[in-house]
Amino acid sequence: MTVLLIFHALLVATFTVRILLRDDLSPPARLAWFIILILLPYFGTVIYSLFGEIDIGRRVKRRHKEVFDEIRAKASSYMGDARNVDGLIALTYRPAFRYAGSINGFHPVDGNAAELMADGDATRARLVADIDAATDHVHVLYYIWLSDMTGTDVAEALIRAAGRGVTCRAMADGLGSRALIKSQLWKRMDDAGVNLAIALSFKNLPRVLLTSRIDLRNHRKITVIDGVITYCGSRNSADPEFLPKKKYGPWVDIMLRFTGPVVAQNQLLFASDWMQATGAPLDGIKLTAEPVKGGFPAQVMGVGPTERHAATPQLFANLIASAHTTLTISTPYFVPDMTLMDALCAAALRGVTVTLIYPAANDSWIVAAASRSYYHKLLDAGCIIHEFKGGLLHAKTLTIDGQVCLIGSSNLDLRSFDLNYENNILLHDEGVTQAVFERQQDYIGRSEEVALPAVLAWPWHRRIWHNVIATIGPVL
């Protein structure tokens, strides 16, 4: 018994010291880990060993630096110039665009155009048509790629393109697309000459477990065609019915189809992942930057565990701080840090109309509970909250003052902030922003507003449950 007590004390003490030595942890995250270690010491130490530290490994970090050094050396002209921000962006929004540029070196480039896709069927049809019209190359990267109608149509289009001599490069995340990677469809693409790669593969699982985390994922959704078209938004290569979680369907997504110099930036972001996964040089990736007459400024923003810590919440905080009249956000997963919470409340308190749209039924019960723990504070500050009733609202959108829009793969949760590779496009254009804002209004029209009296009327056990989950939220 004495030996067991000594072992128990040493185990808890060792992990406690390790947690205290970490400068990257917020006080709430430290507290959450302490609670888990005290309540469930043996389970907690195992979980901490597997998931406690955001470390993708020194080898990956070294390769990431080499990749971006090569990109900056060979393709800096496509990344934009920070000195052009003043000439392209209205004064009030410049700090946010400058901050976005500081993350991985992509700055605003002018002369872009974008078209908002009507729905999932329209996105699939247009994407397949663009691939079928490709003459030089097609690059795709998806977190989730299923063998359903959408996934199969995209794969078949790539097979056709490769058959007529178009260079096709296709990447899928090792976890999110694991079923496809093991399927005959993946093999058929390989046999047809489509160049395939797996992002964050589990091929060497022991090394992943020892040097990294299995839940560090590539959550990006990137399509680039002939270097002149790119798609950006929340849609994976999957049908809206999303059969693995069909009871939450349909999944409601949003996609923009871009042309112009921002395509080259998305191309470079794809290239960085391709180079990381395959060891290939940048030289094989074609880059073009033809501006569209009368187009708008836009820039790519890519984040992940190899980028600066807290870059995403800090970017959102800068964007929120720039809002003058309206700020509307849709996200399926809302588990903010205090940087983001304070920014949202401060915006509402200074008179900005802050509207937040979340799904009423979430595929993650943990996220649903944690999200609702923040409702009281948000509503008390004057934010407006809507819960979407028409399926799982998966669209990640932000619009500001009818002028600025952010769209992409990033959720407002700790996974997108710290763990996932994400891609977004930040743009300054009244027309596109208005189109996305109108789509947000459509979401609101299919939602139910959550009022403060209703939240205050929640039974005590429900409030306790929400707050317990939120307390351990920093480790989830």
Secondary structure as UniProt FT lines:
FT   HELIX           2..21
FT   HELIX           27..39
FT   HELIX           41..51
FT   HELIX           58..75
FT   HELIX           76..78
FT   HELIX           82..84
FT   HELIX           85..88
FT   HELIX           91..93
FT   HELIX           94..104
FT   STRAND          109..116
FT   HELIX           120..132
FT   STRAND          137..142
FT   HELIX           149..163
FT   TURN            164..165
FT   STRAND          167..173
FT   TURN            174..177
FT   HELIX           178..181
FT   HELIX           184..192
FT   STRAND          195..199
FT   TURN            203..204
FT   HELIX           205..211
FT   TURN            214..215
FT   STRAND          221..225
FT   TURN            226..228
FT   STRAND          229..233
FT   TURN            240..241
FT   HELIX           243..248
FT   STRAND          251..252
FT   STRAND          255..259
FT   HELIX           262..278
FT   HELIX           282..284
FT   TURN            293..294
FT   STRAND          296..303
FT   TURN            305..306
FT   TURN            309..310
FT   HELIX           311..322
FT   STRAND          326..330
FT   HELIX           338..349
FT   TURN            350..351
FT   STRAND          353..359
FT   HELIX           365..372
FT   TURN            373..374
FT   HELIX           375..381
FT   STRAND          384..388
FT   STRAND          392..393
FT   STRAND          397..400
FT   TURN            401..403
FT   STRAND          404..408
FT   HELIX           415..419
FT   STRAND          421..428
FT   HELIX           430..445
FT   STRAND          447..450
FT   HELIX           452..456
FT   HELIX           460..471
FT   HELIX           473..475
//
